[in-house]
Amino acid sequence: MKQNTLLVKANLGDVDAQFRLGMCYVTGYGFRQDYAKGREMFEKAAAQGDTEAMFNLGKIYLEGLGVRKNENEAAACVEKAAHLGLDKAQWALGNFYENGIGVPQSFTNAAAWYLKAAEQGHPEAQLALGNMYSLGHGVTKDHAKAAMWYEKAADQGVAEAQRHLGFMCTKGQGVPQDYGKAFHLYEQAAAQRDSQAQFNLGVMYLYGQHVPQDYAKAKWWFEKAASQGEVEAMYLSGMLHYEGKGTAQDHARAFKWFRKAAEKGHIDAQRMLGGMYVHGQGVRQNFTEAKKWFELAAARGDELSMCGLGAIYYDGKNVTKDYDKAQKLWEQAAAKGSAEAMYNLGTLFIKDDNKHHDVDMAIHWWTKSAELGFPIAQYILGVLYADGLLVDADWDKAKNWLNKAYENGFDLAGEVLGDLGVAV
């Protein structure tokens, strides 16, 4: 429709022309962009019952286009259209109620409006209703109903619904467990650049769920997800490069991925960075940087980082040697069940230059560590009991601990058993 014709028809009260002219003013299509004139046309069309005009008036007030932003007015406009049956207005009103935008927050009202829109086939409303049933917001929690609505939205190509339904298929929540269907759904969502679906595909390849285990494909999907900001994908990309799985071992590339994840607060990545700085893996050795990253992770309760930070104080690496700080950190980690920390405490208490030197405490901590399966602690106890060092000689205990250490992969224990005439 030509501009002059559209103007004439709109001024003569043609509701369709009024709405279309309002859209032209708002978008700047065919006319100079003018939000005030667009709002005027929408108001005229809305007064004649045009639901699309009501809905777009709501958007104008919600976004503050040419008017002062007014969430209450936005909700009122959208509600008029919703009551007249416009599905996207019903979905939007549900969103307003869910988030308390222009109306008092009410999950019950949100679910009711989502249902009205979902029953009309509105895909985002179907997704939203699936979320409500999944979380039990405004409705009784019901995985089967959540899966039903996710599937309806997924069939219409909504990537988030495809991902959610895929996850439910892996867990058997509301649907039979089906890794094959989950994989297919994740592929559909991943093709739409859904980063979490890309990550989930990486996990399936990493662990061989439904598909043959394939580290190269896992890495490929993790890196796609990581490039879109998925922090766990950054960390796992780093691990695959660090361990040389699916790619040649490359500590420098591993370091880059770990740093990206660590800077976003990923605790395991922060710990890995600390360790790489300690050992100079993929980066120049730097104990100051190691200490910084260990401290960040340790402050959030990571016991392995407490172990690493304690070792820096124990060895005095770019800090004043401080056994008390090392002991405190290792005791914190031991309280969280760290066998490594328990072993470290045993090593600390046996030190002659430790003012808290205590042989009994050393044996105590080595024993606790060994009981948790820490092989070097098992080996040390085996040797001590075999030779009667620091403890009374006990052949049965020696064989027991040396055998356990050997079974846990500590080959030196096998050599000692052989020297003692014990077959392994």
The 8 nearest C-alpha neighbors of each residue, nearest first, counted from 0:
[[1, 5, 4, 2, 3, 16, 19, 6],
 [2, 0, 4, 3, 5, 6, 29, 7],
 [3, 1, 5, 4, 6, 0, 29, 30],
 [4, 2, 6, 5, 1, 7, 0, 8],
 [3, 5, 7, 1, 6, 2, 8, 0],
 [4, 6, 2, 8, 3, 7, 16, 9],
 [7, 5, 3, 9, 4, 8, 10, 2],
 [6, 8, 4, 10, 9, 5, 3, 11],
 [7, 9, 11, 5, 13, 10, 6, 16],
 [8, 10, 17, 16, 13, 6, 12, 11],
 [9, 11, 7, 12, 8, 6, 13, 17],
 [12, 10, 8, 9, 13, 7, 6, 14],
 [11, 13, 9, 10, 14, 8, 17, 16],
 [14, 12, 9, 16, 8, 15, 11, 17],
 [13, 15, 17, 44, 16, 12, 18, 47],
 [16, 14, 18, 17, 13, 19, 44, 9],
 [17, 15, 9, 19, 13, 14, 18, 5],
 [18, 16, 9, 14, 20, 40, 15, 19],
 [17, 19, 21, 15, 16, 20, 41, 44],
 [20, 18, 16, 22, 21, 17, 15, 23],
 [19, 21, 23, 17, 22, 18, 16, 24],
 [22, 20, 37, 40, 18, 24, 19, 23],
 [23, 21, 19, 25, 20, 24, 26, 18],
 [22, 24, 28, 20, 26, 21, 27, 25],
 [25, 23, 37, 32, 33, 27, 21, 22],
 [24, 26, 22, 34, 37, 23, 27, 32],
 [27, 25, 23, 28, 24, 22, 32, 33],
 [28, 26, 32, 24, 31, 30, 23, 25],
 [27, 29, 23, 26, 30, 24, 31, 32],
 [28, 30, 27, 23, 31, 2, 24, 32],
 [31, 29, 27, 28, 24, 32, 23, 2],
 [30, 32, 27, 33, 24, 29, 28, 23],
 [31, 33, 27, 24, 25, 30, 26, 34],
 [34, 32, 24, 35, 36, 25, 31, 37],
 [33, 35, 37, 65, 25, 36, 38, 64],
 [36, 34, 38, 37, 33, 65, 39, 66],
 [35, 37, 39, 38, 34, 33, 40, 24],
 [36, 38, 21, 24, 34, 40, 25, 35],
 [37, 39, 41, 35, 36, 40, 34, 42],
 [40, 38, 36, 42, 37, 41, 35, 43],
 [39, 41, 21, 43, 17, 37, 42, 38],
 [40, 42, 52, 38, 44, 43, 39, 21],
 [41, 43, 45, 39, 40, 44, 46, 38],
 [42, 44, 40, 46, 41, 45, 39, 47],
 [45, 43, 14, 41, 47, 46, 49, 42],
 [46, 44, 49, 48, 42, 47, 53, 52],
 [45, 47, 43, 44, 48, 42, 49, 41],
 [48, 46, 45, 44, 49, 43, 14, 42],
 [47, 49, 45, 46, 50, 44, 53, 52],
 [48, 50, 45, 52, 44, 51, 47, 53],
 [51, 49, 80, 53, 52, 48, 54, 85],
 [52, 50, 54, 53, 49, 55, 80, 85],
 [53, 51, 41, 55, 45, 50, 54, 49],
 [54, 52, 50, 56, 45, 76, 51, 55],
 [53, 55, 77, 51, 57, 52, 56, 80],
 [56, 54, 58, 52, 57, 53, 51, 59],
 [57, 55, 59, 53, 58, 54, 52, 41],
 [56, 58, 73, 76, 54, 55, 60, 59],
 [59, 57, 55, 61, 56, 60, 62, 73],
 [60, 58, 64, 56, 57, 62, 61, 63],
 [61, 59, 63, 73, 69, 68, 57, 58],
 [60, 62, 58, 73, 70, 59, 63, 68],
 [63, 61, 59, 60, 64, 58, 68, 69],
 [62, 64, 68, 60, 66, 67, 61, 59],
 [65, 63, 59, 66, 62, 34, 60, 68],
 [66, 64, 34, 35, 63, 67, 59, 33],
 [67, 65, 63, 64, 68, 60, 59, 35],
 [66, 68, 63, 69, 65, 60, 64, 62],
 [67, 69, 63, 60, 61, 62, 66, 70],
 [68, 70, 60, 72, 71, 61, 67, 73],
 [71, 69, 101, 73, 61, 72, 74, 100],
 [72, 70, 101, 74, 73, 69, 75, 102],
 [73, 71, 75, 74, 69, 70, 76, 60],
 [72, 74, 57, 70, 60, 61, 76, 71],
 [73, 75, 77, 71, 101, 72, 76, 78],
 [74, 76, 72, 78, 73, 77, 71, 79],
 [77, 75, 57, 73, 53, 79, 78, 74],
 [78, 76, 54, 74, 80, 57, 79, 88],
 [77, 79, 81, 75, 80, 76, 74, 82],
 [80, 78, 82, 76, 81, 77, 75, 83],
 [79, 81, 50, 83, 77, 78, 82, 85],
 [80, 82, 89, 88, 78, 84, 85, 83],
 [81, 83, 79, 84, 80, 78, 85, 89],
 [84, 82, 80, 81, 85, 79, 50, 78],
 [83, 85, 81, 82, 86, 80, 89, 88],
 [86, 84, 81, 88, 80, 87, 83, 89],
 [85, 87, 116, 89, 88, 84, 90, 121],
 [86, 88, 90, 89, 85, 91, 116, 121],
 [89, 87, 81, 91, 85, 90, 86, 77],
 [90, 88, 81, 86, 92, 112, 87, 116],
 [89, 91, 87, 93, 113, 124, 88, 92],
 [92, 90, 88, 94, 93, 89, 87, 95],
 [93, 91, 95, 89, 94, 90, 88, 96],
 [92, 94, 109, 112, 90, 96, 91, 113],
 [93, 95, 91, 97, 92, 96, 98, 90],
 [94, 96, 100, 92, 98, 93, 97, 99],
 [97, 95, 104, 109, 99, 93, 105, 94],
 [96, 98, 94, 109, 106, 95, 104, 105],
 [97, 99, 95, 96, 100, 104, 94, 105],
 [100, 98, 104, 96, 103, 102, 95, 97],
 [99, 101, 95, 102, 98, 70, 96, 103],
 [102, 100, 71, 70, 74, 99, 95, 73],
 [103, 101, 99, 100, 96, 104, 71, 95],
 [104, 102, 99, 105, 96, 101, 100, 98],
 [103, 105, 99, 96, 97, 98, 102, 106],
 [106, 104, 96, 107, 108, 97, 109, 103],
 [105, 107, 137, 109, 97, 108, 136, 110],
 [106, 108, 137, 110, 105, 109, 111, 138],
 [109, 107, 111, 105, 110, 106, 112, 96],
 [110, 108, 93, 106, 96, 97, 112, 107],
 [109, 111, 113, 107, 108, 112, 137, 106],
 [110, 112, 108, 114, 109, 113, 107, 115],
 [113, 111, 93, 115, 114, 89, 109, 110],
 [112, 114, 110, 124, 90, 116, 93, 111],
 [113, 115, 117, 111, 112, 116, 118, 110],
 [116, 114, 112, 118, 113, 117, 111, 89],
 [117, 115, 86, 119, 113, 114, 89, 118],
 [118, 116, 125, 114, 121, 120, 124, 119],
 [117, 119, 120, 115, 116, 114, 121, 125],
 [118, 120, 116, 117, 121, 86, 115, 114],
 [119, 121, 117, 118, 122, 116, 125, 124],
 [120, 122, 117, 124, 116, 119, 123, 125],
 [123, 121, 152, 125, 124, 120, 126, 155],
 [124, 122, 126, 125, 121, 127, 152, 90],
 [125, 123, 127, 117, 113, 90, 126, 122],
 [124, 126, 117, 122, 128, 148, 123, 127],
 [127, 125, 123, 129, 124, 128, 149, 152],
 [126, 128, 124, 130, 129, 125, 123, 131],
 [129, 127, 131, 125, 130, 126, 113, 124],
 [130, 128, 145, 148, 126, 132, 127, 149],
 [129, 131, 133, 127, 128, 132, 134, 126],
 [132, 130, 136, 128, 134, 129, 133, 135],
 [133, 131, 145, 140, 135, 129, 141, 130],
 [132, 134, 130, 145, 131, 142, 135, 140],
 [135, 133, 131, 136, 132, 140, 130, 141],
 [134, 140, 136, 132, 139, 138, 131, 133],
 [137, 135, 131, 138, 134, 106, 132, 107],
 [136, 138, 107, 106, 110, 135, 131, 139],
 [139, 137, 135, 136, 140, 132, 107, 131],
 [138, 140, 135, 141, 132, 137, 136, 134],
 [141, 139, 135, 132, 133, 134, 138, 142],
 [140, 142, 132, 144, 143, 139, 145, 133],
 [143, 141, 173, 145, 144, 133, 172, 146],
 [142, 173, 144, 146, 145, 141, 147, 174],
 [145, 143, 147, 146, 141, 142, 148, 132],
 [144, 146, 129, 142, 132, 133, 143, 148],
 [145, 147, 149, 143, 144, 148, 150, 173],
 [148, 146, 144, 150, 145, 149, 143, 151],
 [147, 149, 129, 151, 125, 150, 145, 146],
 [150, 148, 160, 146, 152, 129, 151, 126],
 [149, 151, 153, 147, 148, 152, 146, 154],
 [152, 150, 148, 154, 149, 153, 147, 155],
 [151, 153, 122, 155, 149, 150, 154, 125],
 [154, 152, 161, 150, 156, 157, 160, 155],
 [153, 155, 151, 152, 156, 150, 157, 161],
 [156, 154, 152, 153, 157, 122, 151, 150],
 [155, 157, 153, 154, 158, 152, 161, 187],
 [158, 156, 153, 160, 152, 159, 155, 161],
 [157, 159, 188, 161, 160, 156, 162, 193],
 [158, 160, 162, 161, 157, 163, 188, 193],
 [161, 159, 149, 163, 153, 162, 158, 157],
 [162, 160, 153, 158, 184, 164, 159, 163],
 [161, 163, 165, 159, 160, 164, 185, 196],
 [164, 162, 160, 166, 165, 161, 159, 167],
 [163, 165, 167, 161, 166, 162, 149, 160],
 [166, 164, 181, 162, 168, 163, 167, 184],
 [165, 167, 163, 169, 168, 164, 162, 170],
 [166, 168, 172, 164, 170, 165, 169, 171],
 [167, 169, 176, 165, 171, 177, 166, 181],
 [170, 168, 166, 178, 167, 176, 171, 177],
 [171, 169, 167, 172, 168, 176, 166, 177],
 [170, 172, 176, 175, 168, 174, 167, 169],
 [173, 171, 167, 174, 170, 142, 168, 175],
 [172, 143, 174, 142, 146, 171, 167, 175],
 [173, 175, 171, 172, 168, 176, 143, 167],
 [176, 174, 171, 177, 168, 173, 172, 170],
 [175, 177, 171, 168, 169, 170, 174, 178],
 [176, 178, 168, 179, 180, 169, 175, 181],
 [179, 177, 181, 169, 180, 209, 182, 168],
 [180, 178, 182, 181, 177, 209, 183, 210],
 [179, 181, 183, 182, 177, 178, 184, 168],
 [182, 180, 165, 178, 184, 179, 168, 183],
 [181, 183, 185, 179, 180, 184, 178, 186],
 [184, 182, 180, 186, 181, 185, 179, 187],
 [185, 183, 187, 181, 161, 186, 165, 182],
 [184, 186, 196, 188, 182, 187, 183, 162],
 [185, 187, 189, 183, 184, 188, 190, 182],
 [188, 186, 184, 190, 185, 189, 183, 191],
 [187, 189, 158, 185, 191, 190, 186, 193],
 [188, 190, 193, 192, 186, 197, 191, 196],
 [191, 189, 187, 188, 192, 186, 193, 197],
 [190, 192, 189, 188, 193, 158, 187, 186],
 [193, 191, 189, 190, 194, 188, 197, 196],
 [192, 194, 189, 196, 188, 191, 195, 197],
 [193, 195, 224, 197, 196, 192, 198, 227],
 [196, 194, 198, 197, 193, 199, 224, 229],
 [197, 195, 199, 185, 189, 198, 194, 193],
 [198, 196, 194, 189, 200, 195, 199, 220],
 [197, 199, 195, 201, 196, 221, 200, 224],
 [200, 198, 196, 202, 201, 197, 195, 203],
 [201, 199, 203, 197, 202, 198, 196, 204],
 [200, 202, 217, 220, 198, 204, 199, 203],
 [201, 203, 205, 199, 200, 204, 206, 198],
 [204, 202, 208, 200, 205, 201, 206, 207],
 [203, 205, 207, 217, 212, 201, 213, 202],
 [204, 206, 202, 217, 203, 214, 207, 212],
 [207, 205, 203, 204, 208, 212, 202, 213],
 [208, 206, 212, 211, 204, 210, 203, 205],
 [207, 209, 203, 210, 206, 204, 178, 211],
 [210, 208, 178, 179, 207, 211, 203, 182],
 [211, 209, 207, 208, 212, 204, 203, 213],
 [212, 210, 207, 213, 204, 209, 208, 206],
 [213, 211, 207, 204, 205, 206, 210, 214],
 [212, 214, 204, 215, 216, 211, 205, 217],
 [213, 215, 245, 217, 216, 205, 244, 218],
 [245, 216, 214, 218, 217, 213, 219, 246],
 [217, 215, 219, 218, 214, 213, 220, 204],
 [216, 218, 201, 214, 204, 205, 220, 215],
 [217, 219, 221, 215, 216, 220, 236, 214],
 [220, 218, 216, 222, 217, 221, 215, 223],
 [221, 219, 201, 223, 217, 222, 197, 218],
 [222, 220, 232, 218, 224, 198, 223, 201],
 [221, 223, 225, 219, 224, 220, 226, 218],
 [224, 222, 220, 226, 221, 225, 219, 227],
 [225, 223, 194, 221, 227, 222, 226, 197],
 [224, 226, 229, 222, 233, 232, 228, 227],
 [225, 227, 223, 224, 228, 222, 229, 233],
 [228, 226, 225, 224, 229, 194, 223, 192],
 [227, 229, 225, 226, 230, 224, 233, 194],
 [230, 228, 225, 232, 224, 231, 227, 233],
 [229, 231, 233, 260, 232, 228, 225, 234],
 [232, 230, 234, 233, 229, 235, 260, 265],
 [231, 233, 221, 225, 235, 230, 229, 234],
 [234, 232, 225, 230, 236, 256, 231, 260],
 [233, 235, 231, 237, 232, 236, 257, 260],
 [236, 234, 238, 232, 237, 233, 231, 239],
 [237, 235, 233, 239, 234, 238, 218, 221],
 [236, 238, 253, 256, 234, 235, 240, 257],
 [237, 239, 241, 235, 240, 236, 242, 234],
 [240, 238, 244, 242, 236, 241, 237, 243],
 [239, 241, 243, 253, 237, 249, 248, 238],
 [242, 240, 238, 253, 250, 239, 243, 248],
 [243, 241, 239, 240, 244, 248, 238, 249],
 [248, 242, 244, 247, 240, 246, 241, 239],
 [245, 243, 239, 246, 242, 214, 240, 247],
 [246, 215, 244, 214, 243, 218, 239, 247],
 [245, 247, 244, 243, 248, 215, 240, 239],
 [246, 248, 243, 249, 240, 244, 245, 242],
 [243, 249, 247, 240, 241, 242, 246, 250],
 [250, 248, 240, 251, 252, 241, 247, 253],
 [249, 251, 281, 253, 241, 252, 280, 254],
 [250, 252, 281, 254, 253, 249, 255, 282],
 [253, 251, 255, 254, 250, 249, 256, 240],
 [252, 254, 237, 250, 240, 241, 256, 251],
 [253, 255, 257, 251, 252, 256, 250, 281],
 [256, 254, 252, 258, 253, 257, 259, 251],
 [255, 257, 237, 259, 253, 233, 258, 254],
 [258, 256, 268, 254, 260, 259, 234, 237],
 [257, 259, 261, 255, 260, 256, 262, 254],
 [260, 258, 256, 262, 257, 261, 255, 263],
 [259, 261, 257, 263, 230, 258, 265, 262],
 [262, 260, 269, 265, 258, 268, 264, 263],
 [261, 263, 259, 264, 260, 258, 265, 269],
 [264, 262, 260, 261, 265, 259, 230, 258],
 [263, 265, 261, 262, 266, 260, 269, 268],
 [264, 266, 261, 268, 260, 267, 263, 269],
 [265, 267, 269, 296, 268, 264, 270, 261],
 [268, 266, 270, 269, 265, 271, 296, 234],
 [267, 269, 271, 261, 257, 270, 265, 266],
 [268, 270, 261, 266, 272, 292, 267, 271],
 [269, 271, 273, 267, 268, 272, 304, 293],
 [272, 270, 268, 274, 273, 269, 275, 267],
 [273, 271, 275, 269, 270, 274, 268, 276],
 [274, 272, 289, 270, 292, 276, 271, 293],
 [273, 275, 277, 271, 272, 276, 278, 270],
 [276, 274, 280, 272, 278, 277, 273, 279],
 [275, 277, 284, 279, 289, 285, 273, 274],
 [278, 276, 274, 275, 286, 284, 279, 289],
 [279, 277, 275, 280, 276, 284, 274, 285],
 [280, 278, 284, 283, 276, 282, 275, 277],
 [281, 279, 275, 282, 278, 250, 276, 251],
 [282, 280, 251, 250, 254, 279, 275, 283],
 [281, 283, 279, 280, 284, 276, 251, 275],
 [282, 284, 279, 285, 276, 281, 280, 278],
 [285, 283, 279, 276, 277, 278, 282, 286],
 [286, 284, 276, 287, 288, 283, 289, 277],
 [285, 287, 289, 288, 277, 290, 317, 316],
 [288, 286, 290, 289, 285, 291, 317, 316],
 [287, 289, 291, 290, 286, 285, 292, 276],
 [290, 288, 273, 286, 276, 287, 292, 291],
 [289, 291, 293, 287, 288, 292, 286, 294],
 [292, 290, 288, 294, 289, 293, 287, 295],
 [291, 293, 295, 273, 269, 294, 289, 290],
 [292, 294, 304, 290, 296, 273, 295, 291],
 [295, 293, 297, 291, 292, 296, 298, 290],
 [296, 294, 292, 298, 293, 297, 291, 299],
 [295, 297, 266, 299, 293, 298, 294, 301],
 [298, 296, 301, 294, 300, 304, 305, 299],
 [299, 297, 295, 296, 300, 294, 301, 293],
 [298, 300, 297, 296, 301, 295, 266, 294],
 [299, 301, 297, 298, 302, 296, 305, 332],
 [302, 300, 297, 304, 296, 303, 299, 305],
 [301, 303, 332, 305, 304, 300, 306, 297],
 [304, 302, 306, 305, 301, 307, 332, 270],
 [305, 303, 307, 293, 297, 306, 302, 301],
 [304, 306, 302, 308, 297, 303, 328, 307],
 [307, 305, 303, 309, 304, 308, 340, 329],
 [308, 306, 304, 310, 309, 305, 303, 311],
 [307, 309, 305, 311, 310, 306, 293, 304],
 [308, 310, 325, 306, 312, 307, 311, 328],
 [311, 309, 313, 307, 308, 312, 314, 306],
 [310, 312, 308, 316, 314, 309, 313, 315],
 [313, 311, 315, 321, 320, 309, 310, 314],
 [314, 312, 310, 322, 311, 325, 315, 320],
 [315, 313, 311, 312, 316, 310, 320, 321],
 [316, 314, 320, 312, 318, 319, 313, 311],
 [315, 317, 311, 318, 314, 286, 312, 320],
 [318, 316, 315, 286, 287, 319, 311, 285],
 [319, 317, 315, 316, 320, 312, 311, 321],
 [318, 320, 315, 321, 312, 317, 316, 314],
 [321, 319, 315, 312, 313, 314, 318, 322],
 [320, 322, 312, 323, 324, 313, 319, 325],
 [321, 323, 325, 313, 324, 326, 320, 312],
 [324, 322, 326, 325, 321, 327, 312, 313],
 [325, 323, 327, 326, 322, 321, 328, 312],
 [324, 326, 309, 322, 328, 323, 312, 327],
 [325, 327, 323, 329, 324, 328, 322, 330],
 [328, 326, 324, 330, 325, 329, 323, 331],
 [329, 327, 331, 325, 305, 330, 326, 309],
 [328, 330, 340, 332, 326, 331, 327, 306],
 [329, 331, 333, 327, 332, 328, 326, 334],
 [332, 330, 328, 334, 329, 333, 327, 335],
 [331, 333, 302, 329, 335, 334, 330, 337],
 [334, 332, 337, 330, 336, 335, 340, 331],
 [333, 335, 331, 332, 336, 330, 337, 329],
 [336, 334, 332, 333, 337, 331, 302, 330],
 [337, 335, 333, 334, 338, 332, 302, 340],
 [336, 338, 333, 340, 339, 332, 335, 341],
 [339, 337, 368, 341, 340, 373, 371, 336],
 [340, 338, 342, 337, 341, 343, 368, 373],
 [339, 341, 343, 329, 333, 337, 342, 338],
 [342, 340, 338, 344, 364, 368, 343, 339],
 [341, 343, 339, 365, 345, 340, 344, 368],
 [344, 342, 340, 346, 345, 341, 347, 339],
 [345, 343, 347, 341, 346, 342, 340, 348],
 [344, 361, 346, 364, 342, 365, 348, 343],
 [347, 345, 343, 344, 349, 348, 342, 361],
 [346, 348, 344, 345, 350, 349, 343, 353],
 [349, 347, 356, 361, 357, 345, 350, 346],
 [348, 350, 346, 347, 358, 361, 356, 357],
 [351, 349, 353, 347, 352, 348, 356, 346],
 [350, 352, 353, 356, 349, 354, 348, 355],
 [353, 351, 350, 354, 356, 355, 349, 347],
 [354, 352, 356, 355, 350, 351, 348, 322],
 [353, 355, 356, 352, 351, 350, 322, 348],
 [354, 356, 353, 357, 348, 352, 350, 347],
 [357, 355, 348, 353, 354, 349, 350, 351],
 [356, 358, 348, 360, 359, 355, 349, 361],
 [359, 357, 361, 360, 349, 362, 348, 356],
 [358, 360, 362, 361, 357, 363, 389, 348],
 [361, 359, 363, 357, 358, 362, 364, 348],
 [360, 362, 345, 358, 348, 364, 363, 359],
 [361, 363, 365, 359, 360, 364, 366, 358],
 [362, 364, 360, 366, 361, 365, 359, 367],
 [363, 365, 345, 367, 341, 366, 361, 362],
 [366, 364, 368, 342, 362, 345, 376, 367],
 [365, 367, 369, 363, 364, 368, 362, 370],
 [368, 366, 364, 370, 369, 365, 363, 371],
 [367, 369, 338, 365, 371, 341, 366, 370],
 [370, 368, 377, 366, 373, 376, 372, 371],
 [369, 371, 367, 372, 368, 366, 373, 377],
 [372, 370, 368, 369, 373, 338, 367, 366],
 [371, 373, 369, 370, 374, 368, 377, 407],
 [374, 372, 369, 368, 376, 375, 371, 338],
 [375, 373, 404, 377, 376, 372, 407, 378],
 [374, 376, 378, 377, 373, 379, 404, 409],
 [377, 375, 369, 379, 378, 365, 374, 373],
 [376, 378, 369, 374, 400, 380, 404, 375],
 [379, 377, 375, 381, 401, 376, 404, 380],
 [380, 378, 376, 382, 381, 377, 383, 375],
 [381, 379, 383, 377, 382, 378, 384, 376],
 [382, 380, 397, 400, 401, 378, 384, 379],
 [381, 383, 385, 379, 380, 384, 386, 378],
 [382, 384, 388, 380, 386, 385, 381, 387],
 [385, 383, 392, 397, 387, 393, 381, 382],
 [384, 386, 382, 397, 383, 394, 387, 392],
 [385, 387, 383, 388, 384, 382, 392, 393],
 [386, 388, 392, 391, 384, 390, 383, 385],
 [387, 389, 383, 390, 386, 384, 391, 392],
 [388, 390, 387, 383, 391, 358, 362, 384],
 [391, 389, 388, 387, 392, 384, 383, 362],
 [390, 392, 387, 393, 384, 389, 388, 383],
 [391, 393, 387, 384, 385, 386, 390, 394],
 [392, 394, 384, 396, 395, 397, 391, 385],
 [393, 395, 397, 396, 385, 398, 392, 384],
 [396, 394, 398, 397, 393, 399, 384, 385],
 [395, 397, 399, 393, 398, 394, 400, 384],
 [396, 398, 381, 384, 394, 385, 395, 399],
 [399, 397, 401, 395, 396, 400, 402, 394],
 [398, 400, 396, 402, 397, 401, 395, 403],
 [401, 399, 381, 377, 403, 402, 397, 398],
 [402, 400, 381, 404, 398, 378, 412, 403],
 [403, 401, 405, 399, 400, 404, 398, 406],
 [402, 404, 406, 400, 405, 401, 407, 399],
 [405, 403, 374, 401, 407, 377, 409, 402],
 [404, 406, 409, 402, 408, 412, 407, 403],
 [405, 407, 403, 408, 404, 402, 409, 410],
 [408, 406, 404, 405, 409, 374, 403, 372],
 [407, 409, 405, 406, 410, 404, 374, 412],
 [410, 408, 405, 404, 411, 412, 407, 374],
 [409, 411, 413, 412, 405, 408, 414, 404],
 [412, 410, 414, 413, 409, 415, 405, 378],
 [411, 413, 415, 405, 410, 401, 414, 409],
 [414, 412, 416, 410, 411, 415, 405, 417],
 [413, 415, 417, 411, 412, 416, 418, 410],
 [416, 414, 418, 412, 417, 413, 419, 411],
 [415, 417, 419, 413, 421, 414, 418, 412],
 [418, 416, 414, 420, 419, 421, 415, 413],
 [419, 417, 415, 420, 416, 414, 421, 413],
 [418, 420, 416, 417, 421, 415, 414, 385],
 [421, 419, 417, 418, 416, 422, 415, 423],
 [422, 420, 416, 417, 419, 423, 418, 398],
 [421, 423, 417, 420, 416, 413, 419, 418],
 [422, 421, 413, 417, 416, 402, 405, 414]]
